[in-house]
């Protein structure tokens, strides 16, 4: 905490109600120790303790915004639990924190001095610099881009299992899935061939899936970005991550490779304007904030090269070959209707879908995960196919639709022709509708009368 000021920072509201940073001086950090070695299930008890600690709220004004607990499982096995508020920490910070903590631990255990070089900047310095830079013509340029890109963007209307509640709920659950290594290799080759990143390729596939579900060619999803595009920020801990909104045009039923070009252009434009904080984009686009849904985008998509999951067991479960869907049993907070994240593990693609339990049932999300896996395989097999023709049904669903729900093999009645079937229906149900043309309908009895008159005339 001495090294990174942001870890000893509090957010205190001023007289105007606006929170500002208060950086406390370095001080020893309490680390309570809990000995669970005598428990019947030390690991299970530790998991419960860590989960409870993670769900305990922070006091932003009084701090601290970092809690540490040491749990003893046995004389030579311990767990260090660290809970840090997201306002001072992001995923990149986690990597920095673990790298530096390991370096300090190894050095101090060996009786050596601090091996880390001093930091030239602190998080507050970068924030102050960005605030000064993002004004005037620079700010106007970024705002103009996002207004032009997102103006008139529709809401992503996914079919839900229940109506949207009046008050947005953050309760959610997770479904995990995986795609074979062969699919991952095919998509990597496709990305190399067309000059796209794996993120762009997977986002394009996800856009296709969202287009199928919403029956729309205008797809809007959000994605987190590290927003550390300057070398000075690479070794800093802090909340740098920003949210970008990607709007994709799928009109004209392009081939997937054509869609890749569109997504690439959208992504590069968004990256060039990523310095504008998401909340300022929201303020520029939304005159009236709808509190029942997340602003600008209801669905979030992300890709990271490492495996998706929060623990080694998660990664192990998610990394098997095939679809491998696993439904999470516990609740977790979600800020969107749906959050889809993909990663890699031992060459295979792993993924998870976090979803709002107020809107979706687990079986619905499991079905979507299966469609995502099928679609990724379809893209890898034939990227020149129009996106509207790419298969999304799993083998089991295809068999159900084509075979089970379409079993039309029936014995034919012994008749001389279709006219006899029509005459029989007219005799048994003369008032049933036989023919419809626009606003006009003709019943079987009337149809037979007209046919008889025509026959007599002929």
Protein Blocks (a to p, Z undefined) as FASTA:
>chain_A
ZZmmmlmcccdddfkopacdddddddddddddddfklpmblmlmmmmmmmmmmmpccdfk
nopabdcddddfbfkbccddddddfklgcfklmmmmmmmmmmmmmmmmnopacfbdcdfb
dfklmmmmmmmmmgcjllmmmmmmmmmmmgopacdddddfbdcdfbdcfbdcdddddddf
klmmmmmmmmmmnopafklmmmmmmmmmmmmmnopabdcdddddekiabfklmmpgcdfb
ccddddddfehiiafklmmmmmmmmmmmmmmmmmpcfklmmmmmmmbacfkbcehiabdc
dddfbdcdjbfklmmmmmpgcjkpacdfbdcddfbfbdcddddeehiacddddddfklpc
fklmmmmmmmmmmmmmmmmmommbcfklpcfbdfklmmmmmmmmmccbdcddddfbfklm
mmmmmmmmmmbcfbdghjbccdfklmmmmmmmmmmmZZ
